[in-house]
Amino acid sequence: MAGAQPGVHALQLKPVFVSESLRKGNKFMKWDDVSIFLLSEWTGLSLSFV
């Protein structure tokens, strides 16, 4: 853009909030009742559960 001035469209981002349990790790329960497969395309852009 010919008439654009530098710095006019600067974006101020808010700090990201990460919960304490994600930062320190947390215990969780895991169920193995149903087997699930995760498939990805060769491009890696799409994931699907089967």
Secondary structure, 3 states (H helix, E strand, C coil): CCCCCCCCCCCCCCCCCCCHHHHHCCCCCCCCCCCCCEEECCCCCCEEEC
